[in-house]
Amino acid sequence: MFVVPSAEDPGRTLAQIDAADELGLDVVGVQDHPYQRRFLDTWTLLSYAAARTRRVTLLPDVANLPLRNPAVLAKAAASLDVLSPGRVELGLGAGAFWDGIAAMGGPRLDGPASVDALEEAIAVIRGMWSGQRAVRVEGRHHRLDGVHPGPAPTRPIGIWLGAYGPRMMRVVGRLADGWLPSVPRLPPGEVAPRQAAIDEAARAAGRDPGAIVRAANLTLEGDPGTWAGQALRAHRELGFDVLVLSAADAGDPLDVVRRIAQDVAPAVRAEAG
């Protein structure tokens, strides 16, 4: 389930996460736009939600890297993984809405620089999770200078990248554990070439393309009776094995969670085996 971290009705926001957990959904993804005044802070919400839930995996979808120091972000993710326990994945993005980022004191990066920063951040995050005595990472945007990392996560946390451009596809294939675009922001007809680019980059890096999680934020549209079919097409035709779902103009968000849990999830699980 994809959740908007609305601060205007925090009880309703938490109720969606609680319902996803109670009704047996697997993942709750929460978008991260710190400059949005109507939003709760995503990491605070995820931490609070982890204490209220029992089984659902929690995911920043995706963490806004320009406003989140990667070493601190890595420690936050590892800490939540230890406390939950084991119910965290890390969605990560290079940044967007640069006016908002700059207004909050963050850097205004162009496309190439933002990808450079993302690559450096992945090295920093993995270093912070490494369990080594001291870690150094040299980078233009992010660095570690002999830090003593910890705590270590309870198990390998996946880094899933919200990525679209050609260079970012190569970064997913070389360095990431998963790909997490939003559909239809990425038109369905453009998915297959990007899947192939990830596979090619993974093989060139000596990695198994099949080990990279293919996830998508999928906005369901129209009659709820068609939602299961939309989700199944995203799995069958587009190759996504994790679907983080929302619904456009669907009314009561709690009713959306129930419909997804009762109608959509069972159909996709049956298809995926």
Secondary structure, DSSP 4 states (H G I P E B T S, - for coil): -EE--BSSSHHHHHHHHHHHHHTT-SEEEE---TT-TTB--HHHHHHHHHHH-SS-EEEETTEEGGGS-HHHHHHHHHHHHHHTTS-B-EEEE----HHHHHHTT-----HHHHHHHHHHHHHHHHHHTS--SSEEE--SS--EEEE---PPPSSPPPEEE---SHHHHHHHHHH-SEE--EETTS-GGGHHHHHHHHHHHHHHTT--GGGSEEEEEEEE-S-GGGHHHHHHHHHHTT--SEEEEEETT-S-HHHHHHHIIIIIHHHHHHHH-
